[in-house]
Amino acid sequence: MNKKWLLPIFASFMLFSTTNINTAEAATKADVTDTASKYLGVPYKYGGTTTSGFDCSGFTSKVFSDLGIQLNRTSGSQYQQGTAVAKSDLQVGDLVFFNTSGSGISHVGIYIGDGKMIHSQTGQGVSYSNVDDPYYWGSRYVGAKRVATFDAAEVKQAAIDFSVYASRAEVAVQIAKALSLDTSNTTTSFVDVKPTSANAGAIAAVEKLGIFEGDANGKFNPASPITRAQIAKVLVLAFGLENQGETVAFSDVPQDSWASSYVSILASNGITNGDGDGSFGSDELLKINQLKVFIDRIQQR
């Protein structure tokens, strides 16, 4: 997979200013957590900067280096980078700092959301902790710095209830399951799906069969929704459906639409009857229960 480099707003090299913030144009918040989490279990080693052992700042430096951002070496010097962030405004990727020695900044971790951080700590190595842990970290918290802002595209989808609507990743999982695909290979060509990403195996499997394509930026967008028109194409390709001798038209799917033939094939196979008002609901977001109904009908043919 091609390494994704993050472009700074005010400079094209390293961060040495206390005010400049990198804009992670090619990375998402999921990339931060995925990249950091792949080092879970690496032991703590004083002065360590490699996978044989990390100290706290060695770990944060490694994660950000993987994302194309250079941090200063020590926790104290990392605290001099970026912009201060209030605890109430923490975002995934912010650096959180602690005074564990009684003499200033001595520990740093990476905030990953929901009040949690990932860090390399003595005795446990790279692991998760609660920033507000009342028994230790909460009382030693000093502050946070934002040295980079990460693509919030997936966060913008938060208004969509994915317990109701199907994400693209969910579609990949359901199709891989229905086709009994081998999901052991987790490597894809999509820049936003790392081998450690959730559902990477299913996404790799459907990509291999040519069922899914990425967007113009090479992204799969696993946390994005999918429309009913889009699922029509995906299902036709995934299950090799063919027209059963009739052209079925819907009021909201013009004959010259890219989706027309796919929707018609679904209908001619009895997979869909539309919305009941003569329309297919082409631009409506696909619901999880609709996806399961479609797949069940295909398998019962």
LUMGUMI-748815 format. One record per residue (C-alpha): x, y, z; residue in three letters; residue number from 1; chain. Coordinates in Angstrom, 3 decimals, always signed. Example, Ala and Ser with C-alpha at 12.3 -4.5 7.8 and 13.67 -1.06 7.14 Angstrom:
REC       east      north         up    aa     i   ch
REC    +12.300     -4.500     +7.800   ALA     1    A
REC    +13.670     -1.060     +7.140   SER     2    A
REM end
This chain:
REC       east      north         up    aa     i   ch
REC     +0.000     +0.000     +0.000   MET     1    A
REC     +1.278     +3.439     -0.795   ASN     2    A
REC     +2.298     +5.449     +2.205   LYS     3    A
REC     +0.097     +8.461     +2.785   LYS     4    A
REC     +1.907    +11.714     +3.425   TRP     5    A
REC     +0.286    +14.506     +5.348   LEU     6    A
REC     +0.710    +18.034     +4.090   LEU     7    A
REC     +1.257    +20.906     +6.539   PRO     8    A
REC     -0.699    +24.128     +6.191   ILE     9    A
REC     +2.177    +26.546     +6.568   PHE    10    A
REC     +5.210    +24.449     +5.694   ALA    11    A
REC     +6.138    +21.519     +3.549   SER    12    A
REC     +8.588    +19.874     +5.869   PHE    13    A
REC     +8.757    +19.349     +9.631   MET    14    A
REC     +6.919    +20.871    +12.554   LEU    15    A
REC     +9.150    +22.958    +14.745   PHE    16    A
REC     +6.760    +25.808    +15.489   SER    17    A
REC     +4.473    +25.860    +18.482   THR    18    A
REC     +1.598    +27.110    +16.331   THR    19    A
REC     +1.707    +25.315    +12.971   ASN    20    A
REC     -0.681    +22.369    +12.667   ILE    21    A
REC     -0.496    +19.653    +10.037   ASN    22    A
REC     -3.638    +18.992     +8.046   THR    23    A
REC     -3.834    +15.263     +7.518   ALA    24    A
REC     -5.424    +15.505     +4.101   GLU    25    A
REC     -4.946    +11.841     +3.267   ALA    26    A
REC     -5.563    +10.345     +6.709   ALA    27    A
REC     -8.659     +9.824     +8.802   THR    28    A
REC     -9.189     +9.482    +12.509   LYS    29    A
REC     -9.510     +5.762    +11.898   ALA    30    A
REC     -5.999     +5.794    +10.435   ASP    31    A
REC     -4.685     +7.214    +13.705   VAL    32    A
REC     -6.285     +4.536    +15.863   THR    33    A
REC     -5.466     +1.736    +13.413   ASP    34    A
REC     -1.836     +2.804    +13.123   THR    35    A
REC     -1.383     +3.192    +16.869   ALA    36    A
REC     -3.256     -0.013    +17.720   SER    37    A
REC     -1.073     -2.202    +15.532   LYS    38    A
REC     +1.670     -1.697    +18.151   TYR    39    A
REC     -0.451     -2.959    +21.055   LEU    40    A
REC     +1.601     -5.263    +23.225   GLY    41    A
REC     +4.999     -3.900    +22.217   VAL    42    A
REC     +6.896     -3.746    +25.541   PRO    43    A
REC     +7.962     -0.591    +27.324   TYR    44    A
REC    +11.658     +0.193    +26.988   LYS    45    A
REC    +13.285     +3.290    +28.383   TYR    46    A
REC    +14.642     +5.299    +25.443   GLY    47    A
REC    +13.022     +2.843    +23.025   GLY    48    A
REC    +11.956     +4.001    +19.580   THR    49    A
REC    +11.439     +0.703    +17.732   THR    50    A
REC     +9.083     -2.265    +17.836   THR    51    A
REC    +11.513     -4.059    +20.142   SER    52    A
REC    +10.362     -1.571    +22.776   GLY    53    A
REC     +8.991     +1.970    +23.071   PHE    54    A
REC     +9.100     +4.589    +25.755   ASP    55    A
REC     +6.107     +6.944    +25.752   CYS    56    A
REC     +7.453     +9.563    +23.360   SER    57    A
REC     +9.185     +6.938    +21.239   GLY    58    A
REC     +5.766     +5.414    +20.662   PHE    59    A
REC     +4.011     +8.673    +19.761   THR    60    A
REC     +6.914     +9.599    +17.480   SER    61    A
REC     +6.665     +6.256    +15.684   LYS    62    A
REC     +2.896     +6.471    +15.154   VAL    63    A
REC     +3.044    +10.003    +13.801   PHE    64    A
REC     +6.053     +9.131    +11.655   SER    65    A
REC     +3.994     +6.325    +10.117   ASP    66    A
REC     +1.406     +8.985     +9.280   LEU    67    A
REC     +4.035    +11.286     +7.779   GLY    68    A
REC     +4.413    +13.738    +10.664   ILE    69    A
REC     +7.615    +14.299    +12.581   GLN    70    A
REC     +7.375    +14.883    +16.305   LEU    71    A
REC    +10.138    +16.017    +18.601   ASN    72    A
REC    +11.789    +13.197    +20.507   ARG    73    A
REC    +10.810    +13.688    +24.154   THR    74    A
REC     +7.451    +14.214    +25.826   SER    75    A
REC     +8.597    +17.607    +27.074   GLY    76    A
REC     +9.634    +18.774    +23.616   SER    77    A
REC     +6.488    +17.334    +22.038   GLN    78    A
REC     +4.522    +19.508    +24.460   TYR    79    A
REC     +6.119    +22.502    +22.733   GLN    80    A
REC     +4.536    +21.532    +19.401   GLN    81    A
REC     +1.083    +22.230    +18.042   GLY    82    A
REC     -1.725    +24.180    +19.665   THR    83    A
REC     -3.140    +23.756    +23.163   ALA    84    A
REC     -6.509    +21.989    +23.322   VAL    85    A
REC     -8.981    +22.066    +26.186   ALA    86    A
REC     -9.762    +18.695    +27.688   LYS    87    A
REC    -13.404    +19.144    +26.736   SER    88    A
REC    -12.405    +19.626    +23.075   ASP    89    A
REC    -10.129    +16.612    +22.643   LEU    90    A
REC    -10.199    +14.949    +19.228   GLN    91    A
REC     -8.749    +11.693    +17.990   VAL    92    A
REC     -5.047    +12.213    +17.305   GLY    93    A
REC     -4.458    +14.874    +19.961   ASP    94    A
REC     -1.427    +14.332    +22.197   LEU    95    A
REC     -2.243    +14.167    +25.915   VAL    96    A
REC     +0.421    +14.958    +28.509   PHE    97    A
REC     +0.943    +14.007    +32.133   PHE    98    A
REC     +3.215    +14.804    +35.068   ASN    99    A
REC     +4.168    +11.424    +36.515   THR   100    A
REC     +7.467    +12.461    +38.051   SER   101    A
REC     +6.406    +15.504    +40.017   GLY   102    A
REC     +8.693    +17.746    +37.996   SER   103    A
REC     +6.802    +18.661    +34.827   GLY   104    A
REC     +5.855    +16.887    +31.616   ILE   105    A
REC     +7.069    +13.288    +31.780   SER   106    A
REC     +4.517    +11.218    +29.857   HIS   107    A
REC     +2.569    +11.471    +26.591   VAL   108    A
REC     -0.143     +9.432    +24.913   GLY   109    A
REC     -2.444     +9.672    +21.885   ILE   110    A
REC     -6.120    +10.403    +22.422   TYR   111    A
REC     -8.355     +7.921    +20.556   ILE   112    A
REC    -11.810     +9.083    +21.620   GLY   113    A
REC    -14.372     +8.147    +24.290   ASP   114    A
REC    -12.061     +9.371    +27.054   GLY   115    A
REC     -9.349     +6.870    +26.150   LYS   116    A
REC     -5.735     +7.112    +25.069   MET   117    A
REC     -3.187     +4.671    +23.719   ILE   118    A
REC     +0.342     +4.957    +25.083   HIS   119    A
REC     +3.441     +3.048    +26.103   SER   120    A
REC     +3.534     +2.739    +29.855   GLN   121    A
REC     +5.940     +1.101    +32.267   THR   122    A
REC     +5.027     -2.490    +33.026   GLY   123    A
REC     +2.362     -2.758    +30.316   GLN   124    A
REC     +3.939     -1.439    +27.157   GLY   125    A
REC     +1.620     -0.141    +24.449   VAL   126    A
REC     -1.875     -0.318    +25.884   SER   127    A
REC     -5.100     +1.595    +26.401   TYR   128    A
REC     -5.912     +3.748    +29.428   SER   129    A
REC     -8.616     +6.130    +30.504   ASN   130    A
REC     -7.422     +9.732    +30.443   VAL   131    A
REC     -9.555    +10.439    +33.522   ASP   132    A
REC     -8.595     +7.300    +35.409   ASP   133    A
REC     -9.252     +8.419    +39.017   PRO   134    A
REC     -6.587     +6.126    +40.404   TYR   135    A
REC     -3.679     +7.499    +38.420   TYR   136    A
REC     -3.870     +9.340    +35.101   TRP   137    A
REC     -6.702    +11.690    +35.970   GLY   138    A
REC     -4.810    +13.424    +38.753   SER   139    A
REC     -1.629    +13.680    +36.711   ARG   140    A
REC     -3.153    +15.165    +33.559   TYR   141    A
REC     -1.432    +18.396    +32.449   VAL   142    A
REC     -2.877    +19.266    +29.062   GLY   143    A
REC     -3.160    +18.391    +25.373   ALA   144    A
REC     -1.697    +19.585    +22.100   LYS   145    A
REC     -3.046    +19.270    +18.567   ARG   146    A
REC     -0.148    +18.829    +16.170   VAL   147    A
REC     -2.353    +17.604    +13.325   ALA   148    A
REC     -5.979    +17.648    +12.281   THR   149    A
REC     -7.298    +14.534    +10.633   PHE   150    A
REC     -9.901    +14.080     +7.944   ASP   151    A
REC    -13.281    +14.232     +9.629   ALA   152    A
REC    -15.213    +12.730     +6.706   ALA   153    A
REC    -16.196     +9.710     +8.748   GLU   154    A
REC    -17.172    +11.883    +11.694   VAL   155    A
REC    -19.491    +13.885     +9.463   LYS   156    A
REC    -21.388    +10.666     +8.875   GLN   157    A
REC    -22.197    +10.505    +12.585   ALA   158    A
REC    -25.671    +11.919    +11.900   ALA   159    A
REC    -26.454     +8.672    +10.078   ILE   160    A
REC    -27.627     +5.870    +12.342   ASP   161    A
REC    -25.581     +2.904    +11.174   PHE   162    A
REC    -27.641     +0.573    +13.315   SER   163    A
REC    -30.353     +1.274    +10.722   VAL   164    A
REC    -28.466     +2.169     +7.537   TYR   165    A
REC    -25.824     +0.009     +5.886   ALA   166    A
REC    -22.272     +1.280     +5.579   SER   167    A
REC    -20.100     +0.252     +2.646   ARG   168    A
REC    -18.091     -1.921     +5.021   ALA   169    A
REC    -21.278     -3.647     +6.180   GLU   170    A
REC    -22.225     -4.366     +2.570   VAL   171    A
REC    -18.794     -5.897     +1.966   ALA   172    A
REC    -19.157     -8.085     +5.052   VAL   173    A
REC    -22.645     -9.313     +4.138   GLN   174    A
REC    -21.688    -10.096     +0.547   ILE   175    A
REC    -18.490    -11.871     +1.587   ALA   176    A
REC    -20.552    -13.948     +4.003   LYS   177    A
REC    -23.239    -14.754     +1.427   ALA   178    A
REC    -20.655    -15.818     -1.163   LEU   179    A
REC    -18.525    -17.668     +1.426   SER   180    A
REC    -15.495    -15.668     +0.340   LEU   181    A
REC    -12.056    -16.163     +1.844   ASP   182    A
REC    -11.452    -13.106     +4.047   THR   183    A
REC     -8.041    -14.136     +5.385   SER   184    A
REC     -6.200    -11.705     +3.106   ASN   185    A
REC     -6.528     -8.222     +4.603   THR   186    A
REC     -4.491     -6.286     +2.047   THR   187    A
REC     -6.385     -4.001     -0.334   THR   188    A
REC     -5.475     -1.255     -2.786   SER   189    A
REC     -7.684     +1.256     -0.980   PHE   190    A
REC     -5.681     +3.965     +0.778   VAL   191    A
REC     -8.152     +4.186     +3.663   ASP   192    A
REC     -8.286     +0.447     +4.419   VAL   193    A
REC     -5.187     -0.757     +6.225   LYS   194    A
REC     -4.619     -4.478     +6.859   PRO   195    A
REC     -5.439     -3.778    +10.515   THR   196    A
REC     -8.686     -1.980     +9.690   SER   197    A
REC    -11.976     -3.473    +10.757   ALA   198    A
REC    -13.490     -5.670     +8.033   ASN   199    A
REC    -10.366     -5.359     +5.866   ALA   200    A
REC    -10.630     -9.050     +4.961   GLY   201    A
REC    -14.162     -8.723     +3.607   ALA   202    A
REC    -13.281     -5.535     +1.753   ILE   203    A
REC    -10.235     -7.197     +0.188   ALA   204    A
REC    -12.360    -10.170     -0.864   ALA   205    A
REC    -15.019     -8.113     -2.653   VAL   206    A
REC    -12.365     -5.942     -4.264   GLU   207    A
REC    -10.634     -9.012     -5.665   LYS   208    A
REC    -13.851    -10.023     -7.412   LEU   209    A
REC    -14.304     -6.546     -8.894   GLY   210    A
REC    -17.490     -5.962     -6.924   ILE   211    A
REC    -16.392     -2.683     -5.398   PHE   212    A
REC    -14.288     +0.161     -6.729   GLU   213    A
REC    -12.700     +3.052     -4.867   GLY   214    A
REC    -13.435     +6.710     -5.381   ASP   215    A
REC    -11.308     +9.129     -7.409   ALA   216    A
REC     -8.876     +9.379     -4.472   ASN   217    A
REC     -8.469     +5.632     -4.167   GLY   218    A
REC    -10.575     +5.411     -1.013   LYS   219    A
REC    -13.114     +2.722     -0.189   PHE   220    A
REC    -14.893     +4.931     +2.385   ASN   221    A
REC    -15.883     +2.034     +4.673   PRO   222    A
REC    -17.857     +4.241     +7.054   ALA   223    A
REC    -19.917     +5.923     +4.338   SER   224    A
REC    -23.510     +4.960     +3.501   PRO   225    A
REC    -24.588     +3.478     +0.182   ILE   226    A
REC    -27.653     +4.296     -1.910   THR   227    A
REC    -30.210     +1.840     -3.252   ARG   228    A
REC    -29.034     +2.599     -6.799   ALA   229    A
REC    -25.463     +1.796     -5.830   GLN   230    A
REC    -26.425     -1.469     -4.145   ILE   231    A
REC    -28.258     -2.527     -7.293   ALA   232    A
REC    -24.981     -2.437     -9.215   LYS   233    A
REC    -23.062     -4.134     -6.412   VAL   234    A
REC    -25.546     -7.002     -6.157   LEU   235    A
REC    -25.694     -7.575     -9.908   VAL   236    A
REC    -21.903     -7.770    -10.072   LEU   237    A
REC    -21.536     -9.836     -6.901   ALA   238    A
REC    -24.064    -12.508     -7.799   PHE   239    A
REC    -23.737    -12.422    -11.585   GLY   240    A
REC    -27.410    -11.555    -12.106   LEU   241    A
REC    -28.778    -11.262    -15.628   GLU   242    A
REC    -31.949     -9.777    -17.074   ASN   243    A
REC    -34.754    -12.318    -17.169   GLN   244    A
REC    -36.259    -11.156    -20.449   GLY   245    A
REC    -38.077     -8.017    -19.413   GLU   246    A
REC    -37.177     -4.406    -18.825   THR   247    A
REC    -38.631     -3.088    -15.591   VAL   248    A
REC    -38.772     +0.691    -15.313   ALA   249    A
REC    -39.210     +2.904    -12.278   PHE   250    A
REC    -40.292     +6.538    -12.249   SER   251    A
REC    -37.100     +7.750    -10.545   ASP   252    A
REC    -34.674     +5.737    -12.689   VAL   253    A
REC    -34.479     +7.270    -16.196   PRO   254    A
REC    -33.555     +4.903    -19.024   GLN   255    A
REC    -30.369     +6.874    -19.625   ASP   256    A
REC    -29.305     +6.613    -15.970   SER   257    A
REC    -26.151     +4.612    -15.194   TRP   258    A
REC    -28.240     +2.634    -12.690   ALA   259    A
REC    -31.102     +1.787    -15.059   SER   260    A
REC    -29.873     -1.603    -16.270   SER   261    A
REC    -28.812     -2.725    -12.779   TYR   262    A
REC    -32.121     -1.780    -11.177   VAL   263    A
REC    -34.026     -3.418    -14.042   SER   264    A
REC    -32.034     -6.642    -13.601   ILE   265    A
REC    -32.844     -6.724     -9.893   LEU   266    A
REC    -36.532     -6.224    -10.615   ALA   267    A
REC    -36.658     -8.789    -13.419   SER   268    A
REC    -35.227    -11.337    -10.993   ASN   269    A
REC    -37.871    -10.525     -8.399   GLY   270    A
REC    -35.316     -9.086     -6.004   ILE   271    A
REC    -37.095     -5.731     -5.696   THR   272    A
REC    -40.538     -4.320     -6.350   ASN   273    A
REC    -39.518     -0.731     -5.652   GLY   274    A
REC    -41.132     +1.533     -3.104   ASP   275    A
REC    -44.691     +0.645     -4.059   GLY   276    A
REC    -45.412     +4.017     -5.652   ASP   277    A
REC    -43.771     +3.308     -8.973   GLY   278    A
REC    -40.355     +4.492     -7.794   SER   279    A
REC    -37.295     +2.505     -6.783   PHE   280    A
REC    -35.998     +4.941     -4.187   GLY   281    A
REC    -32.822     +5.270     -6.194   SER   282    A
REC    -31.242     +8.016     -4.083   ASP   283    A
REC    -32.441     +6.711     -0.731   GLU   284    A
REC    -29.834     +5.342     +1.652   LEU   285    A
REC    -29.844     +1.564     +1.897   LEU   286    A
REC    -31.068     +0.146     +5.185   LYS   287    A
REC    -29.498     -2.928     +6.755   ILE   288    A
REC    -32.786     -4.816     +6.724   ASN   289    A
REC    -33.226     -4.017     +3.020   GLN   290    A
REC    -29.746     -5.352     +2.292   LEU   291    A
REC    -30.537     -8.604     +4.078   LYS   292    A
REC    -33.862     -8.952     +2.237   VAL   293    A
REC    -32.166     -8.427     -1.116   PHE   294    A
REC    -29.490    -11.019     -0.356   ILE   295    A
REC    -32.023    -13.511     +1.013   ASP   296    A
REC    -34.123    -13.207     -2.138   ARG   297    A
REC    -31.092    -13.706     -4.346   ILE   298    A
REC    -30.057    -16.825     -2.444   GLN   299    A
REC    -33.580    -18.247     -2.636   GLN   300    A
REC    -33.773    -17.937     -6.402   ARG   301    A
REM end
